[in-house]
Amino acid sequence: MFETLKFKLLRTLYGDRRGVTALEYALIAGVLATVLVTAFTTLGTDLKTALTTMAGTIPGA
């Protein structure tokens, strides 16, 4: 009896894809977060450089 319960549980877990789907969404969110942080860091640095350059060209600044 215990063996049949164990096999039923294994078959149920084998057919359950919720964990795999959650892992896929977590990976997508991680990659997206990495891309956004990199983009905002680069954009912030470039924006700071541009504003510093513009401030240096304004007379009296």
C-alpha positions, 0 to 999 in steps of 0.5 A: 500500500505504501508503495502505491501511495509513493508512486501516486505522489511521484506521478502527481509531482511529475505532472505538476508544472507550477514550480517550473513556471514560477522559476521561469518567471523568476529568471525573466524578472531577474534578467529584466531587473539586471538590464534595467539597472544597467540601462539606468546606471549608464543613462544616469552617468551620460545625463550627468556628464551632459548636464555638467558640460552644459552648466560649464558653458552657461556664463556666470555659472 
